[in-house]
Amino acid sequence: MTWWKSASTGRPKSWIWFILALVLAAIAAGVYSWRGKAAEVIIVTSGPIQHSLVFSSRVASVARTDLASTLTARVDKVLVREGDVDKLGQILVALDDDDLRAQLQQAQAALATAQARLKSQFELSGPVATQGMAQSRSTLDFAIAELERTRKLHAQGFLGDAKLQDAERAVASARAAFAQASSQATANTKGGAEAQTIQARLIEAQAAVQIVKAKLEQTSITAPSDGRVIARTVEVGDVAQPGRKLLTLATTGETRLIAQIDEKNLSLLREGMRAVASADAFPDDKFEAELIYLAPSVDVTRGTVEARLRVSKPPPILRDDMTVSVEVVAAKKTNVLTIPASALREAGERLFVLTVADGVAKEQDVRVGVRSLQRIEIVSGLSEGAQVVLDDRIRAGQRVHTVAAPDISSARPNAAGVPMPGM
């Protein structure tokens, strides 16, 4: 009987199998330790890369107008609603004007009275006053002549003192009457006080009519320009008051996009850059825009810079205050070394990758250039064909055996670019 077989069965003893298992496990562990941990790697290749800055914006018209009433009156009609297109001079809101129309009739009646009074002044009162002045002048001339005759007769002794005194009183009375008639005639001429008073009343009546007419015009709130109604805060029966907003209009003209860009991306932008935009509600309907303005200052509370883009041909889908995604191509290169973005590692400001040399993962510092969502340009630190570890569980100094990662190097570089924080 052999020493390693059982006397009764002729089979190997169980402890022998246990030892063999341990030996095989040790061999396997040694092989695994020698080969190292499996690590997915990619090969550094050259190709195109594009960096696009993507940020959110909102649609804004160049000018907005808030319409309000200048009167306190009940709203009789509202002829538009949100989204309606309006034309210059179109009536948008009508206020109740019954009271003002009654005031207009009253003012027009007062004007007619003043006009009749002025006409009467020039056609009747003036000539009568002039005629009265002429008559009083004749009376005065006659009284003076009589006084002279009476004085001569009194000097000759034909008339007594009483007659002379009567003649003198007659002259004084005639002179007073003439002075009064002269004043009356002067007052009733075109430049006289009476005529001026009547003319002032006429002007006052004309002004009253104009004021009421102006108020009547204000009961019809019209569009100051072509545009579109974007907000309505009034209903029939409301009481309009001065300063209370009734409608908000977006005037027809240039459409713009307003965005707040993170200040760290300011160096990537310049006025005149072209952009492609799409409304979040209609992502497939893309349209062109142009960066026309970058604010000269930074919002200290948010760390952002306001940017404005002009949309020369706005699509009909756009609405005021709609959210729009904007893509601006900040950099584009055609033949540079690139690696997947997931392969780049960071430690503070240090950038590095893990490469594989002699079966060991090693850190390699790199300088990067253009970044896209999928790939990163390598400016220095790597050469074409180098193996770079993708697996973020691998650490420097570990033994590894490489496993080819899925072929993402040939994937088309991301057209949208890095969605870097723009808001």
Residue pairs with C-beta under 8 A, 6 or more apart in sequence:
1 7
1 10
4 12
4 13
4 16
5 11
5 12
5 13
6 12
6 13
33 399
34 399
35 359
35 399
35 401
36 359
36 360
36 398
36 399
36 400
36 401
37 394
37 398
37 399
37 400
37 401
38 400
38 401
38 403
39 356
39 361
39 389
39 390
39 391
39 394
39 400
39 401
39 402
39 403
40 389
40 390
40 391
40 402
40 403
40 404
40 405
41 356
41 387
41 388
41 389
41 390
41 402
41 403
41 404
41 405
42 339
42 340
42 343
42 387
42 388
42 390
42 405
42 408
42 409
43 385
43 386
43 387
43 388
43 409
44 337
44 338
44 339
44 378
44 382
44 383
44 384
44 385
44 386
44 387
44 388
45 337
45 338
45 384
45 409
46 335
46 336
46 337
46 338
46 384
47 335
47 336
47 338
47 409
47 413
48 332
48 333
48 334
48 335
48 336
48 413
49 332
49 333
49 336
49 338
49 370
49 372
49 375
49 376
49 377
49 413
50 329
50 331
50 332
50 333
50 370
50 372
50 413
50 414
50 415
50 417
51 268
51 329
51 330
51 331
51 332
51 370
51 371
51 372
51 417
51 418
52 327
52 328
52 329
52 330
52 372
52 414
52 415
52 416
52 417
52 418
53 261
53 265
53 268
53 269
53 327
53 328
53 330
53 417
53 418
53 420
53 422
54 325
54 326
54 327
54 328
54 416
54 417
54 418
54 419
54 420
54 422
55 259
55 261
55 262
55 325
55 326
55 420
55 421
55 422
55 423
56 259
56 280
56 323
56 324
56 325
56 326
56 422
56 423
57 257
57 258
57 259
57 277
57 307
57 309
57 323
57 324
57 325
57 326
58 257
58 258
58 259
58 321
58 322
58 323
58 324
59 255
59 256
59 257
59 318
59 319
59 320
59 321
59 322
59 324
60 255
60 256
60 257
60 258
60 320
60 321
61 227
61 250
61 251
61 253
61 254
61 255
61 256
61 320
62 251
62 253
62 254
62 255
62 256
63 250
63 251
63 253
64 230
64 248
64 249
64 250
64 251
65 224
65 225
65 227
65 248
65 249
65 251
66 245
66 247
66 248
67 92
67 93
67 221
67 224
67 245
67 246
67 247
67 248
67 249
68 240
68 242
68 243
68 244
68 245
68 246
69 93
69 95
69 218
69 221
69 240
69 241
69 242
69 244
69 246
70 218
70 242
71 95
71 215
71 218
71 219
71 240
71 242
72 239
72 240
72 241
72 242
73 95
73 96
73 97
73 219
73 239
73 240
74 95
74 96
74 237
74 238
74 239
74 240
75 93
75 94
75 95
75 96
75 234
75 235
75 236
75 237
75 238
75 239
75 240
75 246
76 94
76 95
76 96
76 97
76 236
77 93
77 94
77 236
78 92
78 93
78 232
78 234
78 235
78 236
79 91
79 92
79 93
79 94
80 86
80 92
80 229
80 232
80 247
81 229
81 232
82 229
82 230
82 231
82 232
83 228
83 229
83 230
84 228
84 229
85 226
85 227
85 228
85 229
86 92
86 223
86 226
86 227
86 228
86 229
86 249
87 223
87 226
88 223
88 224
88 225
88 226
89 222
89 223
90 222
90 223
91 220
91 221
91 222
92 221
92 222
92 223
92 229
92 247
93 220
93 221
93 234
93 240
93 246
93 247
94 219
94 220
94 221
95 218
95 219
95 220
95 221
95 240
96 219
97 216
97 219
100 212
100 215
100 216
100 219
101 216
103 212
103 215
104 209
104 212
104 213
104 216
107 205
107 208
107 209
107 211
107 212
108 209
110 205
110 208
111 202
111 205
111 206
111 208
111 209
113 205
114 198
114 201
114 202
114 204
114 205
114 206
115 202
115 205
117 198
117 201
117 202
118 195
118 198
118 199
118 202
121 188
121 194
121 195
121 198
122 190
122 195
125 188
125 194
126 185
126 188
126 189
126 195
128 188
129 181
129 184
129 185
129 187
129 188
130 185
130 188
132 181
132 184
132 185
133 178
133 181
133 182
133 184
133 185
135 181
136 174
136 177
136 178
136 180
136 181
136 182
137 178
137 181
139 174
139 177
139 178
140 171
140 174
140 175
140 177
140 178
142 174
143 167
143 170
143 171
143 173
143 174
143 175
144 171
144 174
146 167
146 170
146 171
147 167
147 168
147 170
147 171
150 159
150 163
150 164
150 166
150 167
151 164
151 167
153 159
153 163
154 160
154 161
154 163
154 164
186 192
187 193
187 194
187 195
188 194
188 195
189 195
221 246
221 247
223 249
224 249
224 251
225 249
225 251
225 252
226 251
226 252
227 249
227 250
227 251
227 252
228 249
228 250
228 252
228 320
229 247
229 248
229 249
230 248
230 249
230 250
230 320
230 321
231 247
231 248
232 246
232 247
232 248
233 245
233 246
233 247
234 240
234 246
234 247
240 246
250 320
254 310
254 311
255 310
255 311
255 314
255 318
256 292
256 308
256 309
256 310
256 311
257 277
257 289
257 308
257 309
257 311
257 324
257 326
258 306
258 307
258 308
259 306
259 307
259 308
259 309
259 326
259 422
259 423
260 299
260 302
260 304
260 305
260 306
260 307
260 422
260 423
261 269
261 294
261 304
261 305
261 306
261 307
261 422
262 303
262 304
262 420
262 421
262 422
262 423
263 298
263 303
263 304
263 305
265 330
265 420
265 422
266 294
266 305
268 328
268 330
268 331
269 291
269 294
269 307
269 328
269 330
270 291
270 294
271 291
271 292
271 293
271 294
272 290
272 291
272 292
273 290
273 291
273 328
273 329
273 330
274 288
274 289
274 290
274 291
274 328
274 329
275 288
275 289
275 290
275 291
275 309
275 326
275 327
275 328
276 286
276 287
276 288
276 289
276 326
276 327
277 286
277 287
277 288
277 289
277 309
277 311
277 324
277 325
277 326
277 327
278 284
278 285
278 286
278 287
278 324
278 325
279 285
279 317
279 318
279 322
279 323
279 324
279 325
280 322
280 323
280 324
280 325
281 317
281 322
281 323
282 317
283 325
285 315
285 317
287 311
287 313
287 314
287 315
288 311
288 312
288 313
289 309
289 310
289 311
289 326
290 309
290 310
290 312
291 307
291 308
291 309
291 328
292 308
292 309
292 310
293 306
293 307
293 308
294 305
294 306
294 307
295 305
295 306
295 307
297 305
298 304
298 305
299 305
299 306
304 423
309 326
311 318
318 324
326 422
327 416
327 417
329 417
330 417
331 369
331 370
332 370
333 369
333 370
333 377
336 369
336 370
336 377
336 378
337 377
337 378
337 382
337 383
337 384
338 375
338 376
338 377
338 378
338 409
338 413
339 353
339 375
339 376
339 378
339 382
339 388
340 374
340 375
340 376
340 390
340 408
340 409
341 371
341 372
341 373
341 374
341 375
341 376
342 390
342 392
343 353
343 376
343 388
343 389
343 390
344 351
344 353
344 366
344 368
344 376
345 351
345 352
345 353
345 354
345 392
346 352
350 365
351 365
351 366
351 367
351 368
352 363
352 364
352 365
352 366
352 381
353 363
353 364
353 366
353 381
353 382
353 388
353 389
354 361
354 362
354 363
354 364
354 388
354 389
354 394
354 396
355 361
355 362
355 364
355 382
355 386
355 387
355 388
355 389
356 362
356 387
356 389
356 400
356 402
359 399
359 400
359 401
360 397
360 398
360 399
360 400
361 389
361 394
361 395
361 396
361 397
361 398
361 399
361 400
362 396
362 397
363 396
364 381
364 382
365 381
366 378
366 379
366 380
366 381
366 382
367 378
367 379
367 380
367 381
368 376
368 377
368 378
368 379
369 376
369 377
369 378
369 379
370 376
370 377
371 377
371 418
372 413
372 414
372 417
372 418
373 414
373 416
373 417
373 418
373 419
374 408
374 411
374 413
374 414
375 413
375 414
382 388
387 402
389 400
390 405
394 400
